[in-house]
């Protein structure tokens, strides 16, 4: 569903001051040497259970439903106050799930239907509900879509209650979908790069072009959750490090960030993906930092004049007829919400993807962290 244009939001791409090392960030991530905080934080309203007829039965794994289980954040610390604010979600129901969704029909003569998922940011329960509503998983959270194709656009962790649970789910669905003749795949988001960097390099200073910064401080200031770091394992790091940055499917150029920075890494999709993997394999903190900063750029397609031209440049280089991206929340693109001063404004309304840039770009980040909606949609969009 296409949303109308809104006023220009007061936003910016984060600068070096976003990544100053605050007192609570001056400890190595690898050692997890932060002292436990004194008391448990109250349960997040976002963790309110879904209606009984919409509950997904994951009997073996409990989900925290709280961004700070058993801990309270340091005084004055808001995970995203320097980037994207987290609006009080209240009791908002993000996705209405029917008790018995129809499974996605299989197509034995060719590839199955194509679905894409916007930024999840640790909201595992919302993801399960949205996948179930589309018939991609059953009531037990298992793949039920046969040969359907499912692409995640990146940003699995940070800000929300269970980022590692999201990664575990995507990894498991990838195996189950492949066994059923379909696939479930994922792209590299800037928050994957941020988490990899925080784990590998911790508080090692990196050159930012205007001074020094650290991955650890950047991770914390952009919504990093201690319980995700505590549960992060080598298998998660290896999986994230192998994700591609760009892919073309059925005329849709899929990427995480609404930026032309991908062009700096190659003139073909294969070259871009190979270059990203090469940088991560070399394990140089400055190189990974530069990659993270470039993939954090946003809003390249929003300007009425320059936006369509930027999209055309990417499509002309890598192929496809439309770009599908996450990264920049639709409420920000539409000017519905947010300033860096913490003005929450009205609760955003997100009904579906936002089509813009003369119809050449589709934004898929529904702003689940700001009481928007976690989007899972089938492509092509209905006309």
TACORHU-V758223 format. One record per pair of residues at least 24 apart in sequence whose ideal C-beta (glycine too) atoms are under 7 Angstrom apart, sorted by the first residue. I is the first residue (numbers start at 1). J is the second residue. D is the distance in whole Angstrom. If there is no record, write none. Layout:
# TACORHU-V758223
i=I j=J d=D
i=I j=J d=D
This chain:
# TACORHU-V758223
i=1 j=351 d=5
i=1 j=352 d=3
i=1 j=353 d=7
i=2 j=354 d=7
i=2 j=355 d=4
i=3 j=330 d=7
i=3 j=334 d=6
i=3 j=351 d=7
i=3 j=354 d=5
i=5 j=334 d=7
i=6 j=334 d=3
i=6 j=335 d=4
i=6 j=336 d=6
i=7 j=335 d=4
i=8 j=335 d=6
i=9 j=332 d=5
i=9 j=335 d=4
i=9 j=338 d=6
i=10 j=339 d=5
i=11 j=332 d=6
i=11 j=338 d=7
i=12 j=340 d=7
i=13 j=296 d=7
i=13 j=297 d=6
i=13 j=298 d=6
i=14 j=82 d=7
i=14 j=83 d=5
i=14 j=296 d=7
i=16 j=208 d=5
i=16 j=210 d=5
i=16 j=211 d=6
i=16 j=213 d=6
i=18 j=82 d=4
i=18 j=83 d=7
i=18 j=221 d=6
i=19 j=213 d=4
i=19 j=217 d=5
i=19 j=218 d=4
i=19 j=221 d=6
i=20 j=217 d=7
i=21 j=214 d=6
i=21 j=217 d=4
i=22 j=217 d=7
i=24 j=74 d=4
i=24 j=77 d=6
i=25 j=216 d=6
i=25 j=217 d=4
i=25 j=220 d=5
i=26 j=203 d=7
i=28 j=202 d=5
i=28 j=203 d=6
i=29 j=198 d=5
i=29 j=199 d=6
i=29 j=202 d=4
i=29 j=216 d=5
i=29 j=229 d=6
i=30 j=199 d=7
i=30 j=202 d=5
i=32 j=229 d=7
i=32 j=230 d=6
i=34 j=226 d=7
i=36 j=71 d=7
i=37 j=71 d=4
i=37 j=72 d=5
i=38 j=72 d=7
i=39 j=72 d=6
i=40 j=70 d=5
i=41 j=66 d=6
i=41 j=68 d=4
i=41 j=71 d=7
i=41 j=72 d=5
i=44 j=161 d=7
i=45 j=89 d=6
i=45 j=90 d=5
i=45 j=91 d=6
i=46 j=89 d=4
i=47 j=161 d=6
i=48 j=91 d=6
i=50 j=97 d=7
i=50 j=125 d=7
i=50 j=129 d=6
i=53 j=99 d=5
i=54 j=97 d=4
i=54 j=129 d=6
i=56 j=128 d=5
i=56 j=132 d=6
i=56 j=139 d=6
i=56 j=141 d=5
i=57 j=139 d=6
i=57 j=140 d=6
i=58 j=141 d=5
i=61 j=165 d=7
i=63 j=124 d=6
i=63 j=125 d=6
i=63 j=161 d=7
i=63 j=162 d=5
i=63 j=165 d=6
i=64 j=161 d=5
i=64 j=162 d=6
i=64 j=227 d=7
i=65 j=161 d=5
i=66 j=161 d=6
i=67 j=160 d=7
i=67 j=161 d=5
i=67 j=225 d=6
i=69 j=227 d=6
i=71 j=226 d=6
i=79 j=159 d=6
i=79 j=223 d=4
i=79 j=224 d=7
i=80 j=159 d=6
i=80 j=222 d=7
i=80 j=223 d=5
i=81 j=342 d=7
i=82 j=221 d=5
i=83 j=222 d=5
i=84 j=329 d=6
i=84 j=338 d=7
i=84 j=369 d=7
i=84 j=370 d=7
i=85 j=338 d=5
i=85 j=342 d=6
i=85 j=344 d=7
i=85 j=370 d=7
i=86 j=159 d=6
i=86 j=369 d=5
i=86 j=370 d=6
i=87 j=337 d=7
i=87 j=344 d=5
i=87 j=347 d=7
i=87 j=370 d=4
i=87 j=371 d=5
i=89 j=371 d=5
i=90 j=371 d=7
i=92 j=371 d=5
i=94 j=126 d=5
i=94 j=129 d=7
i=94 j=368 d=7
i=94 j=373 d=6
i=94 j=374 d=6
i=95 j=126 d=6
i=95 j=129 d=4
i=95 j=130 d=5
i=95 j=133 d=6
i=95 j=374 d=7
i=97 j=129 d=5
i=97 j=132 d=5
i=97 j=133 d=5
i=98 j=133 d=7
i=101 j=132 d=6
i=101 j=133 d=6
i=101 j=135 d=4
i=102 j=135 d=5
i=103 j=135 d=5
i=103 j=144 d=5
i=103 j=145 d=7
i=104 j=135 d=5
i=104 j=136 d=6
i=104 j=145 d=4
i=104 j=146 d=6
i=104 j=148 d=5
i=106 j=146 d=4
i=106 j=147 d=5
i=107 j=147 d=6
i=111 j=147 d=7
i=111 j=149 d=6
i=112 j=146 d=6
i=112 j=147 d=4
i=112 j=148 d=4
i=112 j=149 d=6
i=112 j=182 d=5
i=113 j=148 d=5
i=113 j=378 d=6
i=114 j=149 d=5
i=114 j=249 d=6
i=114 j=250 d=6
i=114 j=378 d=7
i=114 j=379 d=5
i=115 j=148 d=6
i=115 j=149 d=7
i=115 j=150 d=5
i=115 j=376 d=6
i=115 j=377 d=7
i=115 j=378 d=5
i=116 j=151 d=5
i=116 j=153 d=6
i=116 j=254 d=7
i=116 j=324 d=6
i=116 j=364 d=6
i=116 j=377 d=6
i=116 j=379 d=6
i=117 j=150 d=7
i=117 j=152 d=5
i=117 j=153 d=6
i=117 j=376 d=5
i=118 j=153 d=6
i=118 j=326 d=5
i=118 j=364 d=4
i=118 j=365 d=5
i=118 j=366 d=5
i=118 j=374 d=7
i=118 j=375 d=4
i=119 j=153 d=7
i=119 j=155 d=4
i=119 j=326 d=5
i=119 j=327 d=7
i=119 j=365 d=4
i=120 j=155 d=7
i=120 j=156 d=5
i=120 j=166 d=5
i=120 j=374 d=6
i=121 j=155 d=6
i=121 j=158 d=6
i=121 j=159 d=5
i=121 j=160 d=5
i=121 j=368 d=6
i=121 j=369 d=5
i=122 j=157 d=6
i=122 j=158 d=7
i=122 j=159 d=6
i=122 j=160 d=3
i=122 j=161 d=6
i=122 j=162 d=5
i=122 j=163 d=4
i=122 j=166 d=6
i=122 j=225 d=7
i=123 j=160 d=4
i=123 j=368 d=5
i=123 j=374 d=6
i=124 j=162 d=4
i=124 j=165 d=4
i=124 j=166 d=5
i=124 j=169 d=7
i=126 j=368 d=6
i=126 j=374 d=4
i=127 j=166 d=6
i=127 j=169 d=7
i=127 j=374 d=6
i=130 j=374 d=5
i=130 j=376 d=4
i=131 j=376 d=6
i=134 j=376 d=5
i=142 j=176 d=6
i=143 j=173 d=5
i=143 j=176 d=4
i=143 j=177 d=5
i=143 j=180 d=6
i=145 j=182 d=6
i=146 j=180 d=5
i=146 j=181 d=6
i=146 j=182 d=6
i=147 j=180 d=7
i=147 j=181 d=4
i=147 j=182 d=4
i=148 j=182 d=5
i=149 j=182 d=6
i=149 j=183 d=6
i=150 j=177 d=7
i=150 j=184 d=4
i=151 j=185 d=6
i=151 j=187 d=7
i=151 j=249 d=7
i=151 j=254 d=6
i=152 j=186 d=4
i=152 j=187 d=7
i=153 j=187 d=5
i=153 j=254 d=7
i=153 j=256 d=5
i=153 j=325 d=7
i=153 j=326 d=4
i=153 j=364 d=6
i=154 j=186 d=7
i=154 j=187 d=5
i=154 j=188 d=6
i=154 j=189 d=2
i=154 j=192 d=6
i=154 j=256 d=4
i=154 j=326 d=6
i=155 j=189 d=4
i=155 j=191 d=4
i=155 j=256 d=7
i=155 j=326 d=6
i=156 j=192 d=7
i=157 j=191 d=6
i=157 j=195 d=6
i=157 j=228 d=5
i=158 j=191 d=5
i=158 j=222 d=6
i=158 j=223 d=4
i=158 j=224 d=6
i=158 j=225 d=6
i=159 j=223 d=4
i=159 j=369 d=5
i=160 j=369 d=7
i=163 j=225 d=6
i=163 j=228 d=4
i=164 j=228 d=5
i=164 j=231 d=4
i=164 j=232 d=6
i=164 j=236 d=7
i=167 j=236 d=5
i=171 j=239 d=6
i=186 j=243 d=6
i=187 j=243 d=6
i=187 j=244 d=6
i=187 j=245 d=6
i=187 j=247 d=7
i=187 j=254 d=6
i=187 j=255 d=7
i=187 j=256 d=5
i=188 j=243 d=4
i=188 j=244 d=7
i=188 j=245 d=5
i=188 j=256 d=6
i=188 j=276 d=6
i=189 j=256 d=4
i=189 j=326 d=7
i=189 j=327 d=7
i=190 j=256 d=7
i=190 j=257 d=6
i=190 j=292 d=6
i=190 j=295 d=4
i=190 j=296 d=5
i=190 j=327 d=7
i=192 j=240 d=5
i=192 j=243 d=6
i=193 j=288 d=7
i=193 j=291 d=6
i=193 j=292 d=4
i=193 j=295 d=6
i=194 j=218 d=6
i=194 j=219 d=5
i=194 j=222 d=6
i=194 j=292 d=6
i=195 j=219 d=7
i=196 j=237 d=6
i=196 j=240 d=6
i=196 j=241 d=6
i=196 j=280 d=7
i=197 j=288 d=5
i=197 j=289 d=7
i=197 j=292 d=6
i=198 j=224 d=6
i=199 j=232 d=6
i=199 j=237 d=6
i=200 j=283 d=7
i=201 j=285 d=4
i=204 j=285 d=5
i=206 j=285 d=5
i=206 j=286 d=5
i=206 j=289 d=4
i=207 j=286 d=5
i=208 j=289 d=7
i=215 j=289 d=7
i=241 j=280 d=5
i=242 j=277 d=7
i=244 j=273 d=4
i=245 j=272 d=6
i=245 j=273 d=6
i=245 j=276 d=5
i=246 j=272 d=5
i=246 j=273 d=6
i=246 j=318 d=6
i=248 j=318 d=7
i=248 j=319 d=5
i=248 j=320 d=5
i=250 j=379 d=7
i=251 j=320 d=5
i=251 j=321 d=4
i=251 j=322 d=7
i=252 j=320 d=6
i=252 j=322 d=5
i=252 j=324 d=5
i=252 j=379 d=6
i=253 j=314 d=6
i=253 j=315 d=6
i=253 j=318 d=6
i=253 j=319 d=7
i=253 j=320 d=3
i=253 j=322 d=7
i=253 j=323 d=5
i=254 j=324 d=5
i=255 j=323 d=7
i=255 j=325 d=5
i=256 j=295 d=7
i=256 j=325 d=6
i=256 j=326 d=5
i=256 j=327 d=5
i=257 j=295 d=5
i=257 j=297 d=6
i=257 j=298 d=6
i=257 j=325 d=6
i=257 j=327 d=4
i=258 j=298 d=5
i=258 j=299 d=6
i=258 j=300 d=5
i=258 j=301 d=5
i=258 j=325 d=5
i=258 j=327 d=6
i=258 j=328 d=5
i=259 j=297 d=4
i=259 j=298 d=6
i=259 j=300 d=5
i=260 j=300 d=5
i=260 j=310 d=5
i=260 j=313 d=6
i=260 j=314 d=6
i=261 j=294 d=4
i=261 j=295 d=6
i=261 j=297 d=5
i=262 j=314 d=7
i=263 j=317 d=6
i=264 j=294 d=7
i=267 j=317 d=6
i=268 j=318 d=7
i=269 j=318 d=5
i=298 j=327 d=6
i=298 j=328 d=4
i=299 j=328 d=6
i=301 j=356 d=7
i=301 j=357 d=4
i=301 j=361 d=5
i=302 j=333 d=6
i=307 j=357 d=4
i=308 j=357 d=5
i=308 j=358 d=4
i=308 j=360 d=6
i=311 j=357 d=5
i=311 j=360 d=4
i=311 j=361 d=5
i=312 j=360 d=7
i=322 j=360 d=6
i=322 j=361 d=7
i=322 j=362 d=6
i=323 j=360 d=6
i=323 j=361 d=5
i=323 j=362 d=7
i=324 j=362 d=5
i=324 j=364 d=6
i=324 j=379 d=7
i=325 j=361 d=7
i=325 j=363 d=6
i=325 j=364 d=7
i=326 j=364 d=5
i=326 j=365 d=4
i=327 j=365 d=6
i=328 j=363 d=6
i=328 j=365 d=6
i=329 j=365 d=5
i=329 j=367 d=4
i=329 j=370 d=6
i=329 j=372 d=6
i=330 j=354 d=5
i=330 j=363 d=5
i=330 j=365 d=6
i=330 j=366 d=6
i=330 j=367 d=6
i=330 j=372 d=7
i=331 j=367 d=5
i=331 j=370 d=6
i=331 j=372 d=6
i=333 j=363 d=6
i=337 j=370 d=6
i=347 j=371 d=5
i=348 j=372 d=5
i=352 j=377 d=7
i=353 j=377 d=6
i=353 j=381 d=7
i=355 j=381 d=7
